[in-house]
Amino acid sequence: MPYLMVQTNKALPATQKGEFLAIASQTVAEALGKPERLVMVALEDETPMVFGGDHAPCVYMELKSIGLPQERTAELSESLCSLIEKTLGIARERIFIEFADAERHMWGYNGETFAK
């Protein structure tokens, strides 16, 4: 149910993409206390982007999840920025993150929703 979308203007080799996706999936699962089997991570590299009028590498992320705790967004920001710095080599001051708490009835999976 957690979904992390990562967009960057940096070109990444195929091997780095696979490694990043695996580490990001594990990071999100651990950070949110959710089963990794329900975590989805998407990566779009070479996205035309400019940040602050500069074409240097940058990242935009969206983290959506049911029950995303508002009081933990600073902690989640730290975790995700560290992930990007360590795996993609992009400085945290070049990263924006949008957090979204999804309502259970608005999140579908396996032909159903999480509303019960």
FENFEN-V390916 format. One record per backbone hydrogen bond with DSSP energy under -0.5 kcal/mol. CO is the residue of the C=O (numbers start at 1). NH is the residue of the N-H. Records with the same first field share a line. If there is no record, write none. Layout:
BEGIN
CO = NH, NH
END
This chain:
BEGIN
2 = 40
3 = 5, 64
4 = 42
5 = 62
6 = 44
7 = 60
8 = 47
10 = 46
13 = 17
14 = 18
15 = 19
16 = 20
17 = 21
18 = 22
19 = 23
20 = 24
21 = 25
22 = 26
23 = 27
24 = 28
25 = 29
26 = 30
27 = 31
28 = 32
29 = 33, 34
35 = 38
36 = 39
40 = 4
42 = 6
43 = 45
44 = 8
51 = 54
54 = 51
58 = 9
59 = 96
60 = 7
61 = 98
62 = 5, 64
63 = 100
64 = 3
65 = 68, 102
68 = 70
69 = 72
70 = 73
72 = 76
73 = 77
74 = 78
75 = 79
76 = 80
77 = 81
78 = 82
79 = 83
80 = 84
81 = 85
82 = 86
83 = 87
84 = 88, 89, 90
85 = 89
91 = 94
92 = 95
94 = 59
96 = 61
97 = 99
98 = 63
100 = 65, 102
102 = 67
103 = 106
104 = 107, 114, 115
107 = 114
109 = 112
112 = 109
END
